C-alpha cells in the first residue's frame, strides 16, 4: 500500500465523519443560538436552560437520521474491509 492509497482512505474517513456529524452539530448550533437569543431578550441567565433543548434537538435528529448514518458507516466499513486483500499485493 502506498501513500496515495492511505491518503485516500484517510480522506474518505474524514469526509464520512463530517457527513455523519454535521446534521447534529448544525442543529445544536441553531438551537444554541435560539436559546441564547431567548435568554438575552428575557434576561434569563439560567445555565441549564441551554442544555435541555440542545439535548432534545440532537436526540430528535439522531432518531430521524440514525438509519442513514448507519447505512453510511456500514457502506464505508464494507468498502474498507473489501480492500484489505489488495493491501498485501
For each residue, the residues with C-beta under 8 A, 3 or more apart:
1: 5 6 86 87
2: 5 6
3: 6 7
4: 7 8
5: 1 2 8 9
6: 1 2 3 9 10
7: 3 4 10 11
8: 4 5 11 12
9: 5 6 12 13 80 83
10: 6 7 13 14
11: 7 8 14 15
12: 8 9 15 16 76 79
13: 9 10 16 17 76
14: 10 11 17 18
15: 11 12 18 19
16: 12 13 19 20 72 73 76
17: 13 14 20 21
18: 14 15 21 22
19: 15 16 22 72
20: 16 17 69 72 73
21: 17 18 24 25
22: 18 19 25 26
23: 26 27 61 65
24: 21 27 28 58 61 62
25: 21 22 28 29
26: 22 23 29 30
27: 23 24 30 31 57 58 60 61
28: 24 25 31 32 54 57 58
29: 25 26 32 33
30: 26 27 33 34 57
31: 27 28 34 35 53 54 57
32: 28 29 35 36 50 54
33: 29 30 36 37
34: 30 31 37 38 53
35: 31 32 38 39 49 50 53 54
36: 32 33 39 40 50
37: 33 34 40 41
38: 34 35 41 42 44
39: 35 36 42 43 44 45 46 49 50
40: 36 37 43
41: 37 38
42: 38 39
43: 39 40
44: 38 39 49
45: 39
46: 39 49
47: 50 51
48: 51 52
49: 35 39 44 46 52 53
50: 32 35 36 39 47 53 54
51: 47 48 54 55
52: 48 49 55 56
53: 31 34 35 49 50 56 57
54: 28 31 32 35 50 51 57 58
55: 51 52 58 59
56: 52 53 59 60
57: 27 28 30 31 53 54 60 61
58: 24 27 28 54 55 61 62
59: 55 56 62 63
60: 27 56 57 63 64
61: 23 24 27 57 58 64 65
62: 24 58 59 65 66 69
63: 59 60 66
64: 60 61
65: 23 61 62 68 69
66: 62 63 69 70
67: 70 71
68: 65 71 72
69: 20 62 65 66 72 73
70: 66 67 73 74
71: 67 68 74 75
72: 16 19 20 68 69 75 76
73: 16 20 69 70 76 77
74: 70 71 77 78
75: 71 72 78 79
76: 12 13 16 72 73 79 80
77: 73 74 80 81
78: 74 75 81 82
79: 12 75 76 82 83
80: 9 76 77 83 84
81: 77 78 84
82: 78 79 85
83: 9 79 80 86 87
84: 80 81 87
85: 82 88 89
86: 1 83 89
87: 1 83 84
88: 85
89: 85 86
